[in-house]
Amino acid sequence: MTTVLISGSSVAGTALAYWLREQGLTPVVVERAPQLRRGGQAIDVRGAALTVLRRMGLETSARALANHSNGMNMLDPEGNEIFRSEEFALSSGSLDSDDIEILREDLVDLVHARNEGVEYLFGDSITAVHQEADGVTVEFEKAAPRRFDLVVGADGLHSNTRKLVFGPEVQYSHHLGTYLSVFTEENYLGMDHWQTWFNDGTDGGAVMTVRENAELRIYLGFASPEPIEYGYRDVNAQKQLIADHLTGFGWEVPGFIERMWKAEHFYFDAMAQIKMDTWSEGRVTLLGDAAHCAAPLSGQGTSLALVGAYVLALELGRTEDHELAFARYERRMRPFVEVNQALALLDPQSTPPEERTARTDAAKDAIDLDAIVD
């Protein structure tokens, strides 16, 4: 039976493990964190990705955990309202859409619960990949070396697998001029199914209710035309960058910054896209953000991960020729990726919400999951 090592246990890797087993393959998942990662932002499942979720039998469960908003407003740096809408929200689009907005950790938990019996190597990561004609020998930080038939890097924007097999990140990463953080806080503001955004034209953020108003997700970000040197795992340095750039904002922002310093679950990263000529090398391929990060600005990263996991597993299940399967996977996914990456490049200042919604609606279904690849 074909064994597949998956690096990364977020949406892409967890979904791939599920679909590989459905195709009769044996997945093993390695994850640097000691357990499934908590925190993170509200994410969207749309279009073709909803079809994938439905085929996993998880649509009803996901809708039960979905985040619902009654609308949003936009403030200037001093806290004065610029506009409000009860029909549209920047995080999720049209409020009457069939899309599912759900917390990242809740979606991962749902999929992970379907992976009972899958072997997980938590608290470990890949240090070397040695490809031979009939398999791949993988070395780990902690576990003894093991041999697999295939390796899939589903380990995000800063993919370790990509670096080991394809080369340094700088060859593939395209900075989009923005940095973003998100952290969790109790709903001390008393907000009711609402989103409030604030912006000075370059820097700003948002606060939104989740978990039926019990919690807030607070987003703080700033513009930077050029990439900034900082430690990807140096949380204090990341928080300092946020504090430095958002000093001077009024309204509740000073309180957000104060609470940020104590936040347990804190995410920070550049808004960037990954663009590669090919996602595969020998017996190794990439999936999700590791292959083609579209950036959170697209609103489609989770959908790309779910659809990609489904397509890759389907192709691997159709043939024992991994090179053919990888080629088919890429041929089916690349047009879908490109049209969704383009969403992140829309100018938020000059693109009307109606146009963005229309383009998102077109992009989210820009793949036929029932098509037969020649």
C-alpha positions in Angstrom: 0.0 0.0 0.0 1.3 3.4 -0.9 2.6 5.4 2.1 2.5 9.2 2.0 4.2 11.5 4.5 2.3 14.8 4.9 4.2 17.7 6.5 1.7 20.0 8.2 -1.6 19.3 10.0 -3.6 22.4 9.2 -6.5 22.4 6.7 -4.6 21.2 3.6 -2.7 18.4 5.4 -5.6 17.2 7.5 -7.9 17.1 4.5 -5.4 15.3 2.4 -5.0 12.6 5.1 -8.7 12.0 5.0 -8.9 11.8 1.2 -5.8 9.6 0.8 -7.4 7.0 3.1 -10.5 7.2 1.0 -8.4 6.3 -2.0 -6.8 3.3 -0.2 -3.4 5.0 0.5 -1.7 5.3 3.9 -1.0 8.8 5.2 1.4 9.7 8.0 1.3 13.4 9.2 4.2 15.2 10.8 3.5 18.5 12.6 6.1 20.8 14.2 3.6 21.9 16.9 3.0 19.6 19.9 -0.7 19.4 19.0 -3.2 20.8 16.5 -2.6 24.5 16.3 -5.2 26.7 18.1 -6.2 30.3 17.3 -6.1 31.9 13.9 -8.7 33.7 11.9 -12.1 33.1 10.6 -11.8 31.5 7.2 -14.2 31.0 4.4 -15.4 27.8 2.6 -16.9 28.7 -0.8 -17.9 27.2 -4.1 -16.1 24.1 -5.1 -14.7 23.8 -1.6 -18.2 23.5 -0.3 -18.7 20.5 -2.6 -15.6 18.9 -1.1 -16.8 19.5 2.4 -20.2 18.0 1.4 -18.5 14.9 0.0 -16.7 14.5 3.3 -20.0 14.5 5.1 -19.0 17.6 7.0 -21.1 20.4 5.6 -23.9 20.2 8.2 -21.4 20.1 11.1 -19.5 23.1 9.6 -22.6 25.1 9.2 -23.5 24.4 12.8 -20.2 26.0 13.8 -20.3 28.8 11.2 -19.7 32.4 12.3 -22.6 34.8 11.6 -22.5 38.5 11.3 -25.3 41.1 11.0 -23.0 43.6 9.3 -20.0 45.8 9.6 -18.9 49.4 9.9 -15.8 51.3 9.0 -14.1 53.9 11.2 -11.4 56.5 10.7 -8.3 56.5 13.0 -10.1 58.6 15.5 -13.1 56.3 15.7 -15.6 58.3 13.6 -17.9 56.1 11.4 -17.3 56.4 7.7 -19.9 53.9 6.5 -21.8 50.8 7.7 -23.5 47.9 5.9 -26.0 45.2 7.0 -25.7 43.5 3.6 -22.0 43.0 3.2 -18.9 42.3 5.4 -15.3 42.6 4.4 -14.4 39.3 5.9 -17.1 37.2 4.3 -18.7 39.1 1.4 -22.5 39.2 0.9 -24.3 38.2 4.2 -26.9 36.2 2.3 -24.3 34.0 0.6 -24.3 30.3 0.9 -20.6 30.4 1.9 -19.5 29.2 5.3 -17.3 31.4 7.5 -15.8 29.3 10.3 -12.9 29.5 12.6 -9.8 27.8 11.2 -9.3 25.6 14.4 -13.0 24.5 14.2 -12.7 23.3 10.6 -9.4 21.5 11.3 -11.0 19.8 14.4 -13.9 18.6 12.2 -11.7 17.0 9.6 -9.2 15.6 12.2 -12.1 13.8 13.9 -12.6 11.8 10.7 -8.9 10.8 10.7 -9.1 8.3 13.5 -6.3 5.8 13.1 -4.1 8.1 11.0 -0.5 8.3 12.5 0.5 11.8 13.6 4.0 12.7 14.6 3.4 15.8 16.7 6.3 18.0 17.9 8.6 17.0 15.1 9.6 18.1 11.6 11.5 17.0 8.5 15.3 17.8 8.4 16.3 16.0 5.2 14.6 14.3 2.2 16.6 11.7 0.2 14.8 10.6 -3.0 15.5 7.3 -4.7 13.9 5.7 -7.7 11.6 3.5 -5.5 11.0 5.7 -2.5 11.9 8.6 -0.2 14.0 8.4 3.0 13.1 11.2 5.4 15.1 12.3 8.4 13.3 14.1 11.3 14.4 16.3 14.2 13.4 13.7 16.7 12.0 10.5 15.1 14.3 7.9 13.5 14.6 8.1 9.7 11.7 6.4 7.8 11.0 5.5 4.2 7.9 6.5 2.3 6.6 6.2 -1.2 5.7 9.9 -1.5 6.0 13.2 0.5 3.6 16.1 0.4 4.5 19.5 1.8 1.4 21.0 3.3 3.3 23.2 5.7 2.2 26.7 4.7 3.7 29.9 3.4 7.1 29.3 5.0 7.1 25.6 4.0 10.1 23.6 5.3 9.5 20.9 2.7 9.6 23.5 -0.1 12.9 24.8 1.2 14.5 21.4 1.5 13.4 20.1 -1.9 12.9 23.2 -4.1 15.2 25.8 -2.6 14.9 29.1 -0.6 11.6 30.8 0.0 12.9 34.0 -1.6 12.8 32.4 -5.0 9.0 31.9 -4.8 7.6 34.5 -2.3 6.0 37.7 -3.6 5.5 40.3 -0.9 2.1 42.1 -1.2 3.0 45.1 0.9 1.1 44.3 4.1 1.6 42.6 7.5 -1.3 41.2 9.5 -1.8 39.9 13.0 -4.8 38.2 14.6 -5.4 37.2 18.2 -8.2 36.0 20.4 -9.9 37.9 23.2 -13.1 37.7 25.2 -15.9 39.9 24.0 -15.2 42.6 26.5 -16.7 45.2 24.1 -20.2 43.6 24.2 -20.4 43.5 20.4 -23.3 41.6 18.9 -22.6 39.6 15.7 -20.8 42.5 14.2 -17.5 43.6 12.6 -15.8 46.9 13.0 -13.0 47.9 10.8 -10.6 50.9 11.1 -8.1 52.3 8.7 -6.0 55.4 8.0 -5.4 54.5 4.3 -2.3 52.3 5.0 -2.5 50.8 8.5 -5.5 49.6 10.5 -7.4 46.5 11.5 -10.7 45.0 12.5 -12.5 43.4 15.4 -15.2 40.8 14.9 -17.4 38.6 17.1 -17.1 34.8 17.0 -18.5 31.8 18.9 -21.9 33.4 19.2 -20.5 36.6 20.6 -18.5 34.9 23.3 -15.1 35.8 21.8 -13.5 38.4 19.6 -10.9 38.0 16.9 -8.8 41.2 16.7 -6.9 41.9 13.5 -4.1 44.5 13.5 -2.0 45.3 10.4 0.2 47.7 8.7 1.7 48.5 5.3 5.3 47.9 4.3 6.3 48.2 0.7 9.4 46.0 1.3 9.7 42.8 3.4 10.8 43.4 7.0 13.5 41.2 8.7 12.1 39.6 11.8 12.1 36.2 13.4 9.2 34.0 12.2 9.0 32.5 15.7 9.9 35.6 17.7 6.4 36.5 18.9 7.6 39.5 21.0 9.3 41.1 18.0 6.2 40.6 16.0 4.0 42.2 18.6 6.4 45.1 18.8 6.1 45.7 15.1 2.3 45.9 15.5 2.6 48.3 18.5 5.0 50.6 16.7 2.9 50.9 13.6 -0.5 51.4 15.2 0.5 53.9 17.8 -1.6 57.0 17.3 -4.9 55.3 16.5 -7.8 56.2 18.7 -11.1 54.4 19.5 -10.4 51.0 21.1 -7.1 50.4 19.4 -4.8 51.3 22.4 -6.7 48.7 24.4 -6.3 46.2 21.6 -2.5 46.7 21.7 -2.4 46.4 25.4 -4.3 43.1 25.3 -2.2 41.9 22.4 0.8 41.7 24.6 -0.9 39.1 26.8 -2.6 37.1 24.0 -1.8 33.4 24.1 -2.8 32.6 20.6 -1.2 35.2 18.3 -0.6 34.9 14.6 1.5 37.3 12.5 2.8 37.2 9.0 3.4 39.0 5.8 0.7 39.1 3.2 2.5 37.2 0.4 1.9 34.9 -2.5 3.8 31.8 -3.5 4.3 31.3 -7.3 6.2 28.4 -8.7 6.7 26.9 -12.2 6.0 23.5 -10.8 4.8 22.1 -7.5 6.4 18.7 -7.8 10.0 17.3 -7.8 10.3 13.5 -8.2 8.3 11.9 -5.4 7.6 15.1 -3.6 4.8 17.6 -4.2 3.4 20.6 -2.5 -0.2 21.4 -1.4 -2.1 24.5 -0.3 -0.1 27.6 0.8 3.2 25.8 0.4 2.5 25.5 -3.3 0.5 28.6 -4.1 -0.4 30.8 -1.2 -2.9 33.3 -2.4 -2.7 35.4 0.8 -5.6 36.0 3.3 -6.5 39.1 1.2 -7.9 36.7 -1.4 -10.3 35.0 1.0 -9.7 31.8 -0.8 -6.8 30.1 0.9 -8.9 27.6 2.8 -11.0 26.7 -0.3 -7.8 26.2 -2.4 -6.5 23.9 0.4 -9.6 21.8 0.5 -10.0 21.5 -3.2 -6.3 20.8 -3.7 -6.3 18.0 -1.1 -9.3 16.4 -2.9 -7.9 16.7 -6.4 -4.4 15.4 -5.4 -5.8 12.4 -3.5 -8.2 11.6 -6.3 -5.4 11.6 -8.9 -3.1 9.5 -6.7 -5.9 7.0 -6.3 -6.4 6.7 -10.1 -2.9 5.6 -11.0 0.2 4.1 -9.5 2.3 6.4 -11.6 3.0 9.3 -9.2 4.5 11.5 -11.8 1.3 11.2 -13.9 -0.8 11.9 -10.8 1.2 14.9 -9.9 1.0 16.3 -13.4 -2.8 15.8 -13.5 -3.2 17.4 -10.1 -1.3 20.5 -11.2 -3.0 20.7 -14.5 -6.4 20.7 -12.9 -5.5 23.1 -10.0 -3.3 25.7 -11.6 -6.0 27.7 -13.5 -8.2 27.6 -10.3 -5.2 28.9 -8.2 -4.4 31.7 -10.6 -7.9 33.2 -10.8 -8.1 33.1 -7.0 -4.6 34.6 -6.4 -5.8 37.5 -8.6 -8.4 38.4 -6.0 -5.7 39.4 -3.5 -4.4 41.9 -5.9 -7.6 43.9 -6.2 -7.1 47.4 -4.8 -9.5 47.7 -1.8 -9.7 51.4 -2.2 -10.8 51.4 -5.8 -12.7 48.1 -6.1 -16.3 48.4 -5.1 -17.6 45.7 -2.8 -20.1 44.6 -5.5 -17.3 44.0 -8.0 -15.2 42.1 -5.5 -18.2 39.9 -4.7 -18.8 39.2 -8.4 -15.2 38.3 -9.0 -15.1 36.1 -5.9 -18.3 34.3 -7.0 -16.7 33.6 -10.4 -13.4 32.5 -9.0 -14.7 30.1 -6.3 -16.3 27.8 -8.8 -13.6 28.0 -11.5 -12.9 24.3 -11.4 -14.9 21.3 -12.4 -14.4 18.6 -9.7 -16.2 16.0 -11.9 -14.1 16.5 -15.0 -12.1 13.6 -16.2 -8.4 14.4 -16.9 -7.0 12.9 -20.1 
